[in-house]
Amino acid sequence: MLASLVAGLLLGPSAAPVNLGRTFKLGEKLAYKVHSTIHIEQKLKGLDTAVPQDLDLSYGFTTEVTQLKPDGIAVIHYLRPTFTEVRGETFNSPPKTTVDKANLDFQLTVSPINEILGMKDLTKKKKGGAGDLGFSILAFAGARQGGAEAIGRFISEIYRLSLFVGSFDSALDFAPRMSLDDVNVGDTWRKTVGYQPQSLKGKEGKQAVQRLDYVYTYRGPMVSEGRKIERVDADLDLSTDLAPFVNQAEDATAEETGLSKLPLKIKAHIAFDLDPVTHRTILAQANTDGGFEIWATDSTDEAIIQQTIKGETAMRLIGVGKAPTVGKSH
């Protein structure tokens, strides 16, 4: 009994489950800054040196709560005026900066778990847009037209996930996606962020497009950059071979398409610092590491294309204010 009492005093009382639901306030206006960078190195068969390519993307956005609904649901006015793209120096050209006047203007209905329940596009003049990043998919030598299109589509998804910018589903603007249930430290939950071909269990050689999920973990209260926060981490780990899916989609054999294997991997980790009271995101820091190889049936000693991908993204809350009230809570 004495040992149990001592252990209880040392460990302290067990923490009660926490509801990580976000609290919105009518008229509240937040300003965020997002910066993302991706470094790609591509090596072609027969070459000893990989060719690097860098791309930086940044934008600012604001959110204003214009209406509160039952169950804590908020109607939010979202603005993203510009989108800046910086392409790194190449052998043929110096660094190039492009500022896109995106003028994104949306009315969003957002739940306390950061799920977007409704979206109304208020943009008057469309130029670019969420998901239109101006990032060109590299040419994939050695694959036929139909296969190349399928390959490009799924590898483009990897770029999107590495940059954490684009549509609201993959961007950090409304993240993390919270759990519907109260959580204890160490609890996990899943949210789908994309789809990739993966092998079907019990069906050797067969593949289908399946969900690609982030696994969220509640790490509990801690101190970050000198302030008290609640920490939520998110992890993604994908390792698959696209070749069987591409050949399956073409209804052809590897010998007919010329594509023998296409291993693709990506690992991503995001650390979210949440305000301990409102649970809005104060800081999100994300890192990705991945790549792919394209192997032809007539090239067994070396991949015809090898590409590594490294990405870093940070989203920081830079301003908090109260905008004039434009509606009534109901």
Backbone bond lengths (Angstrom), bond angles and torsions (degrees), N, CA, C in turn:
res aa  C-N    CA-C-N  psi(-1)  N-CA   C-N-CA  omega(-1)  CA-C   N-CA-C  phi
1 M - - - 1.466 - - 1.528 110.92 -
2 L 1.358 115.56 -41.48 1.457 120.43 179.45 1.527 110.43 -62.28
3 A 1.339 116.16 -41.34 1.468 120.45 179.57 1.526 110.74 -62.57
4 S 1.324 116.55 -40.70 1.468 120.41 178.88 1.510 111.03 -64.81
5 L 1.346 116.83 -40.49 1.457 121.23 179.71 1.523 110.98 -63.51
6 V 1.354 116.35 -44.88 1.463 120.48 178.76 1.520 110.40 -62.13
7 A 1.349 117.61 -43.91 1.463 121.07 179.93 1.513 110.58 -61.48
8 G 1.348 116.53 -39.62 1.457 119.97 179.19 1.502 112.41 -64.95
9 L 1.352 116.84 -38.97 1.461 120.47 178.78 1.515 111.21 -67.23
10 L 1.336 116.81 -37.38 1.459 120.50 -178.92 1.520 111.43 -71.54
11 L 1.311 116.75 -41.94 1.461 120.61 -176.46 1.517 112.46 -81.32
12 G 1.312 117.57 -25.19 1.454 120.83 -177.91 1.516 110.66 77.49
13 P 1.328 117.21 175.16 1.463 120.56 -179.80 1.521 111.22 -68.27
14 S 1.323 116.38 145.84 1.463 120.15 179.05 1.525 109.25 -67.78
15 A 1.327 115.01 136.89 1.459 120.35 -178.09 1.520 110.21 -69.96
16 A 1.320 115.77 141.50 1.458 120.77 177.77 1.520 109.09 -77.12
17 P 1.323 118.34 152.43 1.468 120.97 176.96 1.525 110.94 -57.62
18 V 1.336 116.28 147.55 1.458 122.87 -175.37 1.516 110.12 -111.88
19 N 1.325 116.23 136.43 1.459 121.34 171.22 1.527 107.67 -92.83
20 L 1.319 116.57 114.88 1.463 121.28 -177.01 1.527 112.77 -89.41
21 G 1.325 116.04 10.36 1.460 119.47 179.34 1.519 112.58 -57.14
22 R 1.309 115.67 140.07 1.458 121.64 -177.02 1.528 110.44 -80.13
23 T 1.343 116.31 140.55 1.460 122.29 177.15 1.524 109.64 -104.37
24 F 1.320 116.35 117.79 1.463 121.83 177.96 1.531 109.48 -97.26
25 K 1.335 115.99 151.49 1.454 121.80 176.26 1.523 109.27 -125.42
26 L 1.302 115.71 136.14 1.457 120.42 -179.66 1.525 110.40 -60.52
27 G 1.317 116.59 130.23 1.452 121.85 179.14 1.513 114.54 85.72
28 E 1.317 117.24 -6.56 1.460 120.05 -178.42 1.532 110.56 -67.12
29 K 1.332 115.79 134.28 1.457 121.42 179.56 1.518 109.30 -124.88
30 L 1.336 115.96 126.62 1.457 122.57 -179.72 1.518 109.81 -119.12
31 A 1.325 116.08 146.07 1.462 122.23 177.26 1.518 108.89 -124.49
32 Y 1.337 115.97 131.90 1.451 122.00 -178.92 1.525 110.77 -125.82
33 K 1.329 114.85 155.43 1.451 122.07 173.39 1.517 108.13 -125.23
34 V 1.335 116.65 132.62 1.461 122.26 -179.19 1.522 108.84 -121.90
35 H 1.326 115.64 131.58 1.468 120.42 174.73 1.515 108.73 -132.56
36 S 1.335 115.68 129.77 1.453 121.06 -178.00 1.521 109.59 -132.77
37 T 1.326 115.60 141.24 1.457 120.03 177.09 1.521 109.33 -135.81
38 I 1.315 116.33 142.93 1.460 121.40 177.42 1.523 108.27 -132.15
39 H 1.323 115.19 134.75 1.465 121.90 178.29 1.522 107.76 -117.54
40 I 1.310 115.87 121.86 1.461 122.26 -178.36 1.524 108.95 -118.64
41 E 1.318 115.62 135.88 1.458 120.94 171.99 1.521 108.63 -124.60
42 Q 1.334 114.88 124.91 1.457 120.32 -177.09 1.518 110.57 -120.74
43 K 1.322 115.29 130.90 1.463 121.77 179.00 1.519 109.00 -121.39
44 L 1.321 115.54 129.44 1.457 121.78 177.88 1.524 110.04 -97.40
45 K 1.312 115.59 153.70 1.456 121.24 -179.47 1.528 110.25 -56.43
46 G 1.331 115.36 135.27 1.451 120.59 177.58 1.508 114.68 90.81
47 L 1.337 117.18 -8.07 1.458 120.65 179.88 1.531 109.76 -106.76
48 D 1.321 116.02 143.84 1.455 120.71 179.40 1.526 112.66 -88.23
49 T 1.330 115.78 -21.21 1.460 120.62 -173.66 1.525 111.03 -110.30
50 A 1.327 115.03 135.58 1.465 120.42 175.10 1.525 109.53 -86.79
51 V 1.311 116.09 143.01 1.460 122.03 179.78 1.529 108.97 -94.56
52 P 1.352 117.69 120.30 1.470 119.75 -178.51 1.524 111.69 -84.94
53 Q 1.306 115.54 154.00 1.460 122.61 174.60 1.524 108.11 -146.37
54 D 1.328 116.24 128.72 1.462 121.36 -179.32 1.524 110.28 -118.81
55 L 1.303 114.69 144.39 1.454 120.68 177.48 1.518 108.90 -142.68
56 D 1.332 116.33 125.97 1.467 122.32 175.46 1.520 108.50 -112.15
57 L 1.316 115.98 136.25 1.457 122.10 177.31 1.521 108.73 -129.26
58 S 1.312 116.99 136.82 1.461 119.60 178.02 1.518 110.30 -147.93
59 Y 1.315 114.94 151.06 1.464 120.86 176.55 1.521 108.83 -162.19
60 G 1.313 115.00 157.92 1.450 121.99 172.09 1.514 109.35 -114.83
61 F 1.313 116.85 151.48 1.460 119.90 176.28 1.514 109.86 -146.95
62 T 1.318 115.02 156.55 1.463 121.17 176.86 1.519 109.75 -125.41
63 T 1.325 115.34 151.14 1.456 121.64 174.15 1.524 108.67 -128.74
64 E 1.311 116.02 138.02 1.463 121.73 177.99 1.520 109.49 -131.80
65 V 1.323 116.52 122.81 1.463 120.90 178.94 1.525 108.75 -77.59
66 T 1.313 116.26 112.16 1.465 120.93 -176.99 1.521 113.15 -101.26
67 Q 1.320 116.49 -13.56 1.465 119.35 -179.01 1.519 109.04 -160.33
68 L 1.326 115.77 143.27 1.453 121.35 174.41 1.518 109.42 -114.07
69 K 1.320 115.26 136.35 1.453 121.28 -179.74 1.528 109.24 -114.62
70 P 1.336 116.41 172.27 1.461 118.97 177.22 1.528 111.63 -58.37
71 D 1.314 115.96 156.86 1.467 123.36 178.60 1.520 112.43 65.54
72 G 1.335 117.40 21.40 1.455 120.19 174.84 1.507 115.50 78.15
73 I 1.306 118.33 9.23 1.465 122.25 179.61 1.532 109.39 -74.68
74 A 1.341 116.15 138.57 1.461 121.16 -176.73 1.518 111.29 -119.44
75 V 1.322 115.46 143.85 1.465 122.13 168.54 1.521 106.01 -97.47
76 I 1.329 115.77 123.24 1.461 121.34 -171.09 1.521 110.94 -122.93
77 H 1.328 115.49 134.95 1.462 121.23 173.48 1.529 107.56 -92.49
78 Y 1.332 115.85 116.11 1.466 122.37 -176.04 1.517 109.68 -108.38
79 L 1.329 116.98 129.65 1.467 122.26 178.64 1.525 109.92 -128.66
80 R 1.336 115.82 130.93 1.472 122.05 170.97 1.538 106.69 -131.54
81 P 1.325 117.92 97.34 1.476 120.36 -173.00 1.518 114.19 -68.78
82 T 1.337 117.52 -45.46 1.465 120.22 -174.66 1.520 111.02 -134.56
83 F 1.317 113.44 166.10 1.460 121.90 178.93 1.518 106.48 -142.02
84 T 1.334 117.48 118.23 1.461 121.25 -175.56 1.519 110.70 -105.74
85 E 1.327 115.58 130.31 1.458 122.67 179.33 1.519 108.89 -120.24
86 V 1.325 116.67 129.42 1.467 122.14 177.45 1.524 107.83 -122.29
87 R 1.321 115.74 112.74 1.465 120.99 175.61 1.517 108.78 -90.92
88 G 1.327 115.50 133.02 1.453 120.32 -176.61 1.511 113.24 -70.04
89 E 1.304 114.63 166.69 1.464 121.89 179.72 1.530 110.85 -63.22
90 T 1.332 116.37 140.54 1.461 122.25 176.17 1.522 108.87 -124.27
91 F 1.344 115.68 -179.71 1.458 119.71 178.34 1.524 110.99 -63.33
92 N 1.316 116.22 -28.96 1.461 120.06 -172.99 1.522 114.75 -103.09
93 S 1.323 118.55 -12.88 1.461 119.07 -174.68 1.517 111.40 -152.99
94 P 1.343 117.25 153.53 1.472 121.60 176.34 1.524 109.77 -77.56
95 P 1.334 118.02 173.73 1.465 119.99 176.29 1.531 111.03 -55.97
96 K 1.315 115.82 143.93 1.460 120.96 -177.49 1.518 109.91 -128.59
97 T 1.344 115.14 127.38 1.466 121.09 179.34 1.522 110.18 -108.70
98 T 1.322 115.27 130.74 1.465 121.36 177.94 1.517 108.94 -126.32
99 V 1.325 116.35 128.06 1.463 121.66 176.46 1.516 108.47 -107.89
100 D 1.303 115.23 115.78 1.459 121.47 -179.52 1.525 108.93 -96.32
101 K 1.316 116.70 122.42 1.470 120.48 175.32 1.521 108.41 -79.16
102 A 1.324 114.41 80.27 1.459 120.31 -174.28 1.521 112.06 -64.73
103 N 1.349 116.44 -39.47 1.467 121.31 -179.74 1.521 112.18 52.35
104 L 1.326 116.94 39.50 1.462 119.36 179.74 1.523 109.83 -71.83
105 D 1.307 115.00 130.28 1.459 122.24 -174.82 1.524 107.27 -142.02
106 F 1.345 116.37 107.59 1.458 120.66 -175.78 1.522 111.31 -129.53
107 Q 1.316 114.87 147.28 1.454 121.45 166.10 1.522 106.51 -103.92
108 L 1.326 116.13 116.27 1.451 121.63 -175.52 1.518 111.01 -114.73
109 T 1.306 115.68 142.68 1.463 121.60 171.72 1.519 106.77 -106.02
110 V 1.338 115.93 116.35 1.468 121.11 -170.69 1.524 110.07 -122.59
111 S 1.317 116.21 133.52 1.461 121.23 179.29 1.532 109.88 -86.64
112 P 1.330 118.02 166.16 1.465 120.76 178.29 1.529 114.20 -61.74
113 I 1.338 118.66 -17.38 1.464 119.52 177.65 1.534 110.63 -96.30
114 N 1.338 116.34 16.18 1.464 123.36 176.34 1.526 113.53 70.24
115 E 1.303 117.76 21.33 1.460 120.93 172.97 1.527 108.72 -86.24
116 I 1.334 116.68 133.47 1.457 120.99 178.21 1.528 107.95 -86.71
117 L 1.326 115.39 112.30 1.461 121.71 -174.94 1.520 112.71 -90.53
118 G 1.335 116.32 -21.87 1.460 120.36 -179.45 1.512 110.17 -156.82
119 M 1.325 115.97 152.70 1.450 120.41 -177.83 1.535 109.52 -146.63
120 K 1.322 115.56 128.98 1.457 121.41 176.06 1.522 108.43 -126.18
121 D 1.319 115.65 121.64 1.462 121.08 -178.08 1.525 109.26 -81.69
122 L 1.334 116.47 116.32 1.457 122.32 179.19 1.529 112.24 -102.66
123 T 1.347 116.24 3.81 1.455 121.03 -176.14 1.525 110.37 -61.81
124 K 1.333 115.64 126.39 1.464 120.13 -178.91 1.525 112.18 -80.33
125 K 1.317 115.26 -40.20 1.452 119.77 -178.92 1.509 108.26 -129.52
126 K 1.320 116.26 116.37 1.446 120.77 -176.19 1.524 110.70 -87.90
127 K 1.313 114.15 127.52 1.453 121.06 173.37 1.511 106.69 -148.77
128 G 1.333 115.96 110.28 1.455 118.32 -171.19 1.511 108.36 76.82
129 G 1.294 117.02 -150.22 1.455 120.07 177.86 1.510 111.00 149.31
130 A 1.315 114.79 168.59 1.457 118.99 179.78 1.512 109.25 -61.31
131 G 1.302 116.68 121.69 1.448 121.23 -178.29 1.511 112.08 99.99
132 D 1.347 119.77 -17.48 1.452 122.90 177.09 1.521 107.64 -95.55
133 L 1.318 116.22 90.80 1.456 120.51 -171.90 1.508 113.27 -96.01
134 G 1.320 118.53 -3.58 1.436 120.32 -177.76 1.516 112.72 67.72
135 F 1.340 117.95 21.34 1.459 121.63 -177.32 1.524 109.09 -101.32
136 S 1.318 116.65 116.13 1.459 121.85 -175.63 1.521 110.99 -82.60
137 I 1.307 116.32 135.20 1.458 120.74 174.01 1.523 108.38 -73.79
138 L 1.326 115.73 132.68 1.458 120.34 -179.81 1.524 110.19 -67.29
139 A 1.334 115.76 151.45 1.461 120.46 178.86 1.518 109.84 -68.29
140 F 1.308 116.36 141.72 1.455 120.71 -178.94 1.530 108.83 -113.88
141 A 1.339 115.00 99.50 1.454 120.30 -178.17 1.519 110.10 -70.67
142 G 1.329 114.51 151.45 1.456 119.82 171.80 1.511 114.65 89.41
143 A 1.327 119.08 -1.67 1.468 120.69 178.74 1.516 108.96 -116.70
144 R 1.292 116.56 146.34 1.460 120.29 -179.94 1.512 110.55 -73.83
145 Q 1.333 116.44 168.40 1.463 120.96 -171.78 1.525 112.57 -55.98
146 G 1.336 116.91 -50.64 1.458 118.69 -178.16 1.509 112.05 -62.16
147 G 1.349 116.91 -44.86 1.453 120.66 178.71 1.506 112.07 -64.64
148 A 1.346 116.72 -40.16 1.463 120.38 -178.74 1.513 110.98 -61.57
149 E 1.324 117.17 -37.31 1.459 120.92 179.81 1.520 110.57 -65.07
150 A 1.319 117.25 -43.76 1.464 120.88 179.47 1.518 110.83 -66.82
151 I 1.325 116.25 -41.61 1.463 120.22 178.63 1.517 110.48 -60.90
152 G 1.319 115.60 -48.54 1.459 120.45 -178.66 1.508 112.70 -59.00
153 R 1.337 116.88 -37.16 1.456 120.60 -178.01 1.523 111.25 -63.82
154 F 1.335 117.10 -44.87 1.462 119.81 -176.50 1.524 112.18 -78.50
155 I 1.321 117.69 -33.10 1.458 119.28 176.61 1.525 109.96 -71.07
156 S 1.320 117.36 -33.91 1.462 120.84 173.75 1.519 110.56 -58.33
157 E 1.323 116.57 -36.78 1.462 121.10 177.55 1.529 110.75 -63.07
158 I 1.325 116.94 -37.06 1.459 120.70 178.25 1.524 110.60 -66.60
159 Y 1.332 117.77 -40.98 1.463 120.71 175.17 1.527 110.18 -59.00
160 R 1.313 115.46 -44.95 1.466 120.77 -178.18 1.527 110.50 -60.46
161 L 1.321 116.48 -44.77 1.452 120.30 -179.86 1.529 111.63 -69.76
162 S 1.333 117.69 -28.98 1.461 121.30 179.42 1.517 111.60 -73.24
163 L 1.331 116.74 -30.31 1.463 121.01 -178.00 1.524 112.93 -89.09
164 F 1.328 118.08 -23.48 1.462 123.00 -179.01 1.529 111.95 59.05
165 V 1.298 117.12 29.11 1.451 121.08 175.79 1.521 107.97 -132.70
166 G 1.313 115.82 159.81 1.455 119.45 -178.19 1.507 109.58 128.54
167 S 1.327 116.75 -128.49 1.455 120.48 -179.53 1.522 109.90 -69.18
168 F 1.335 116.23 161.99 1.457 120.79 -179.34 1.528 111.88 -63.56
169 D 1.340 117.85 -22.67 1.457 120.72 -179.88 1.524 111.92 -67.87
170 S 1.341 116.55 -36.80 1.462 120.03 -175.73 1.520 113.40 -103.21
171 A 1.327 117.93 -19.07 1.462 121.02 -178.74 1.523 110.46 -75.57
172 L 1.321 115.10 167.34 1.463 121.36 179.48 1.521 112.33 -90.10
173 D 1.328 117.53 -3.73 1.463 121.52 -171.90 1.524 112.93 -53.16
174 F 1.325 117.31 -40.15 1.466 121.76 177.86 1.529 108.18 -125.29
175 A 1.297 114.56 71.95 1.460 121.40 -177.73 1.529 107.84 -145.24
176 P 1.338 115.56 154.65 1.465 128.64 5.81 1.522 112.12 -81.30
177 R 1.332 115.08 159.35 1.451 119.82 170.12 1.529 107.33 -76.71
178 M 1.308 116.08 119.73 1.469 120.71 -173.27 1.521 111.96 -82.57
179 S 1.327 114.09 165.44 1.456 120.73 174.94 1.525 109.66 -78.75
180 L 1.312 115.88 145.35 1.463 120.38 175.33 1.523 111.20 -71.01
181 D 1.324 116.66 -24.76 1.461 121.62 -176.20 1.524 110.50 -102.43
182 D 1.335 115.94 157.87 1.456 120.65 171.02 1.531 108.56 -63.14
183 V 1.332 116.24 148.11 1.462 119.69 -174.86 1.523 111.27 -129.18
184 N 1.315 114.80 151.90 1.459 123.16 170.61 1.525 108.27 -103.64
185 V 1.317 116.59 162.42 1.457 120.93 176.78 1.526 109.16 -56.72
186 G 1.338 115.99 128.13 1.459 121.07 -179.05 1.516 114.01 97.86
187 D 1.331 118.18 -13.80 1.464 120.63 178.20 1.531 110.59 -67.94
188 T 1.335 115.58 149.20 1.466 121.71 -179.10 1.523 110.82 -126.57
189 W 1.318 116.01 158.33 1.459 123.41 172.65 1.517 108.15 -152.48
190 R 1.332 117.41 165.31 1.461 121.74 -174.04 1.529 111.60 -121.60
191 K 1.337 114.86 147.41 1.454 121.36 173.41 1.527 108.95 -140.87
192 T 1.313 116.70 134.30 1.458 121.70 -177.77 1.526 110.70 -77.85
193 V 1.353 116.01 132.64 1.469 120.73 178.61 1.520 112.36 -120.61
194 G 1.317 118.04 -7.22 1.459 119.97 -179.44 1.515 110.33 179.21
195 Y 1.323 114.70 -170.69 1.459 121.24 -177.91 1.524 109.19 -141.38
196 Q 1.325 116.36 140.51 1.452 122.07 178.44 1.520 109.18 -144.33
197 P 1.339 117.18 150.44 1.471 119.25 174.92 1.519 110.71 -63.29
198 Q 1.317 116.19 131.76 1.455 121.93 178.12 1.525 108.66 -142.42
199 S 1.320 116.08 153.80 1.455 120.90 -176.84 1.523 110.68 -67.52
200 L 1.320 115.49 140.74 1.453 121.22 177.69 1.528 109.58 -85.17
201 K 1.324 115.99 132.52 1.456 120.26 -179.59 1.528 110.04 -66.50
202 G 1.328 115.43 134.18 1.449 120.27 176.91 1.513 114.50 79.31
203 K 1.333 116.79 1.41 1.473 120.27 179.84 1.525 107.83 -129.21
204 E 1.305 114.52 84.38 1.457 121.08 -173.77 1.532 111.14 -59.06
205 G 1.330 114.21 129.21 1.457 119.77 177.45 1.511 114.46 84.87
206 K 1.334 118.59 -7.91 1.453 121.70 -178.84 1.523 110.34 -99.18
207 Q 1.322 115.21 141.19 1.457 120.62 178.79 1.526 109.93 -132.22
208 A 1.318 114.61 157.47 1.464 121.30 175.31 1.516 107.95 -148.88
209 V 1.336 115.67 159.89 1.458 119.55 177.21 1.520 108.09 -75.56
210 Q 1.327 115.99 120.62 1.456 121.09 -176.06 1.524 110.49 -123.99
211 R 1.314 115.73 164.28 1.462 122.28 -178.85 1.519 111.99 -60.14
212 L 1.333 114.55 142.85 1.454 122.08 174.04 1.524 106.24 -116.03
213 D 1.322 116.55 111.77 1.460 121.64 -170.29 1.526 112.37 -109.85
214 Y 1.335 114.91 144.36 1.453 120.98 163.47 1.524 107.62 -87.30
215 V 1.320 116.14 137.18 1.460 121.81 173.05 1.522 107.36 -100.03
216 Y 1.328 116.55 112.52 1.464 121.91 179.69 1.530 109.41 -91.48
217 T 1.339 115.68 143.85 1.460 122.07 178.64 1.523 109.47 -133.43
218 Y 1.321 116.38 129.89 1.468 120.95 175.93 1.514 108.89 -85.05
219 R 1.341 116.76 117.06 1.460 122.10 -177.11 1.524 113.15 -94.57
220 G 1.350 116.32 -14.66 1.454 119.28 176.84 1.518 113.62 97.34
221 P 1.332 116.48 -178.11 1.465 121.21 179.85 1.523 111.39 -73.32
222 M 1.318 115.97 143.29 1.464 121.83 177.08 1.514 109.16 -161.50
223 V 1.331 116.60 -178.46 1.462 122.18 178.90 1.526 108.54 -110.86
224 S 1.337 116.18 130.26 1.460 122.16 178.87 1.517 108.55 -135.92
225 E 1.314 116.76 126.99 1.462 123.02 -178.18 1.528 111.40 52.96
226 G 1.342 115.08 37.76 1.450 121.08 175.45 1.511 115.89 80.31
227 R 1.318 117.94 9.30 1.469 119.40 -179.59 1.525 109.70 -130.98
228 K 1.331 115.17 154.06 1.450 120.77 178.67 1.524 109.44 -77.01
229 I 1.307 116.00 134.02 1.472 121.31 -179.29 1.522 109.34 -142.74
230 E 1.320 115.63 168.13 1.455 122.66 166.89 1.530 106.33 -106.23
231 R 1.317 117.69 131.85 1.467 120.65 -175.73 1.528 111.23 -105.84
232 V 1.330 114.10 130.47 1.460 122.25 171.20 1.517 107.37 -125.67
233 D 1.325 117.15 128.91 1.458 122.45 176.29 1.521 109.66 -105.42
234 A 1.331 115.37 155.31 1.459 121.23 175.11 1.522 108.64 -135.39
235 D 1.324 116.20 136.94 1.463 121.29 -178.54 1.523 110.59 -133.97
236 L 1.328 113.39 142.66 1.455 120.90 177.29 1.517 107.49 -134.44
237 D 1.328 116.45 136.69 1.466 120.87 -178.88 1.524 108.15 -142.65
238 L 1.332 115.77 112.34 1.464 120.86 -179.39 1.517 109.64 -126.41
239 S 1.320 116.13 131.26 1.459 122.36 172.89 1.523 106.69 -140.37
240 T 1.323 116.45 114.14 1.457 119.97 -175.06 1.522 109.36 -147.69
241 D 1.303 116.24 171.05 1.461 122.79 175.86 1.521 107.45 -122.03
242 L 1.322 116.66 115.98 1.452 120.98 -176.39 1.529 113.12 -77.22
243 A 1.330 117.41 -20.77 1.460 120.17 -172.46 1.533 113.68 -58.13
244 P 1.347 119.22 -49.10 1.466 117.72 179.57 1.530 112.79 -58.73
245 F 1.338 116.69 -36.81 1.468 119.33 179.86 1.528 110.87 -67.29
246 V 1.348 116.56 -44.73 1.464 120.37 179.81 1.522 110.51 -61.55
247 N 1.327 116.83 -46.29 1.463 119.82 179.74 1.522 111.18 -65.83
248 Q 1.331 115.88 -37.91 1.465 121.07 177.66 1.521 110.65 -63.36
249 A 1.347 116.17 -41.63 1.462 120.54 179.25 1.523 111.54 -66.75
250 E 1.323 116.74 -32.25 1.468 121.83 178.62 1.528 112.28 -81.75
251 D 1.364 115.78 -6.57 1.459 121.41 -176.43 1.523 109.91 54.35
252 A 1.327 113.81 46.45 1.458 119.73 -176.41 1.522 109.43 -142.29
253 T 1.320 115.05 163.86 1.452 120.75 176.68 1.522 109.45 -87.49
254 A 1.337 115.14 166.83 1.457 119.60 177.28 1.524 110.99 -60.34
255 E 1.336 116.51 -36.13 1.465 119.65 179.41 1.527 111.21 -65.39
256 E 1.319 116.65 -32.52 1.471 120.32 -179.97 1.514 112.45 -76.22
257 T 1.338 117.91 -37.79 1.469 120.20 -179.96 1.520 112.25 -87.08
258 G 1.338 116.63 -22.50 1.458 119.68 -176.55 1.510 113.10 83.45
259 L 1.347 117.70 4.09 1.463 122.05 -177.43 1.525 108.93 -108.33
260 S 1.331 116.38 114.76 1.463 119.51 -177.09 1.526 112.49 -94.38
261 K 1.319 117.75 -41.82 1.464 119.91 177.72 1.519 109.93 -158.11
262 L 1.332 115.02 153.44 1.456 121.44 -179.68 1.531 108.16 -146.37
263 P 1.331 116.61 74.30 1.475 119.19 178.95 1.526 110.88 -66.86
264 L 1.320 115.05 134.34 1.470 121.65 -179.11 1.518 108.45 -134.47
265 K 1.336 116.00 132.34 1.458 121.03 -179.51 1.523 110.03 -135.09
266 I 1.318 115.19 147.63 1.459 120.60 170.90 1.523 109.03 -154.09
267 K 1.320 115.01 134.13 1.455 122.14 171.77 1.521 107.88 -123.57
268 A 1.307 116.06 136.10 1.464 120.52 -179.77 1.515 109.75 -137.15
269 H 1.339 114.96 144.43 1.464 120.88 176.62 1.520 108.42 -137.93
270 I 1.326 116.24 132.46 1.462 121.84 177.77 1.524 108.41 -126.63
271 A 1.329 115.99 132.82 1.459 122.10 174.12 1.520 108.61 -110.35
272 F 1.323 117.10 119.87 1.462 122.89 -179.28 1.527 109.78 -105.33
273 D 1.320 117.11 125.65 1.465 122.82 170.36 1.524 107.61 -97.69
274 L 1.332 116.59 117.84 1.455 121.55 -177.39 1.527 110.18 -108.08
275 D 1.332 115.67 143.20 1.454 120.48 172.77 1.533 107.98 -60.46
276 P 1.338 119.03 129.63 1.460 120.63 -175.24 1.525 114.29 -66.48
277 V 1.334 117.93 -17.52 1.465 121.10 -178.77 1.526 111.35 -99.60
278 T 1.338 117.49 -54.01 1.468 121.17 -175.35 1.520 113.04 -90.75
279 H 1.334 117.53 -18.95 1.462 124.33 -177.43 1.526 112.88 64.36
280 R 1.328 117.59 17.85 1.460 118.52 169.96 1.526 108.14 -74.43
281 T 1.322 117.15 155.31 1.457 121.43 -178.56 1.521 110.55 -77.53
282 I 1.335 115.99 126.42 1.460 122.46 176.46 1.523 109.71 -92.58
283 L 1.338 115.59 -40.36 1.460 121.36 -177.79 1.519 108.75 -151.60
284 A 1.331 115.45 136.92 1.460 121.56 172.85 1.522 107.86 -129.82
285 Q 1.325 116.61 127.60 1.457 121.83 178.99 1.522 108.68 -124.71
286 A 1.336 115.46 122.92 1.457 120.63 -173.25 1.526 111.00 -125.71
287 N 1.332 115.13 145.57 1.459 121.82 177.39 1.527 109.14 -137.69
288 T 1.328 115.48 139.63 1.457 120.54 177.17 1.520 109.82 -130.67
289 D 1.322 114.87 151.82 1.458 121.90 178.47 1.525 106.73 -146.52
290 G 1.331 116.72 121.05 1.453 118.70 -177.78 1.516 112.26 -162.91
291 G 1.312 114.64 -164.77 1.456 119.75 179.15 1.511 111.25 160.93
292 F 1.333 115.43 178.92 1.458 120.46 178.79 1.524 109.53 -154.56
293 E 1.326 114.99 164.11 1.459 122.42 174.85 1.519 108.32 -135.23
294 I 1.326 116.33 144.15 1.455 121.45 176.12 1.527 107.87 -114.95
295 W 1.318 115.50 119.99 1.456 121.94 -178.37 1.531 109.61 -113.00
296 A 1.330 116.00 131.96 1.463 122.30 177.14 1.520 109.69 -96.75
297 T 1.311 116.03 153.56 1.463 120.48 -178.62 1.524 112.22 -64.86
298 D 1.330 117.15 -25.99 1.461 120.01 -179.56 1.523 112.13 -96.18
299 S 1.351 116.61 13.34 1.456 120.83 179.60 1.528 108.49 -136.02
300 T 1.319 115.97 90.62 1.461 120.30 -175.19 1.522 113.43 -95.38
301 D 1.338 117.43 -10.79 1.454 119.85 -176.09 1.524 113.37 -94.78
302 E 1.345 117.16 -19.50 1.461 120.22 -174.94 1.528 110.03 -159.34
303 A 1.312 116.24 142.48 1.470 120.39 176.46 1.526 109.32 -67.10
304 I 1.325 116.82 145.17 1.467 119.03 178.87 1.523 110.95 -76.14
305 I 1.341 116.26 -25.08 1.466 121.30 173.65 1.523 108.38 -141.03
306 Q 1.328 116.99 132.76 1.453 122.92 171.37 1.521 107.79 -126.32
307 Q 1.313 115.85 132.37 1.458 119.10 -178.80 1.528 109.93 -138.78
308 T 1.332 115.93 130.70 1.461 121.40 173.91 1.522 108.69 -109.45
309 I 1.317 116.00 146.50 1.456 122.41 -175.54 1.520 109.07 -132.04
310 K 1.319 116.29 126.67 1.459 121.64 174.13 1.529 108.55 -129.94
311 G 1.314 116.25 130.77 1.460 120.29 -177.87 1.511 112.22 -132.69
312 E 1.322 115.45 147.52 1.462 122.30 174.25 1.527 108.58 -136.98
313 T 1.314 115.37 136.59 1.465 120.63 179.61 1.522 109.15 -141.00
314 A 1.315 115.22 140.74 1.463 120.88 175.44 1.520 109.07 -133.33
315 M 1.307 116.62 135.32 1.459 122.98 173.13 1.518 107.81 -122.81
316 R 1.331 116.38 125.56 1.463 120.52 -174.93 1.528 110.39 -128.48
317 L 1.321 116.15 136.23 1.458 122.05 173.02 1.524 107.97 -75.01
318 I 1.348 117.42 119.93 1.460 120.51 -175.23 1.526 112.77 -113.92
319 G 1.327 117.25 -7.29 1.456 118.62 -179.90 1.510 112.38 -161.01
320 V 1.330 116.02 139.26 1.464 122.38 177.39 1.515 107.77 -131.42
321 G 1.305 116.48 126.82 1.452 120.42 179.56 1.498 111.13 -148.80
322 K 1.314 115.44 173.29 1.468 120.57 177.42 1.508 107.40 -117.06
323 A 1.313 114.87 114.78 1.453 120.20 -179.84 1.518 110.20 -81.04
324 P 1.324 119.02 161.46 1.465 121.55 176.45 1.517 110.61 -57.78
325 T 1.325 116.22 138.72 1.453 120.81 -179.82 1.522 110.75 -65.52
326 V 1.349 114.62 128.57 1.461 119.08 -177.61 1.518 111.96 -118.49
327 G 1.303 117.40 3.07 1.449 119.49 179.61 1.517 110.25 -163.25
328 K 1.286 117.09 177.43 1.457 121.71 179.17 1.519 110.53 -113.99
329 S 1.322 113.35 143.00 1.460 118.80 177.09 1.527 109.35 -71.25
330 H 1.297 115.38 137.19 1.459 119.24 176.59 1.516 110.29 -151.97
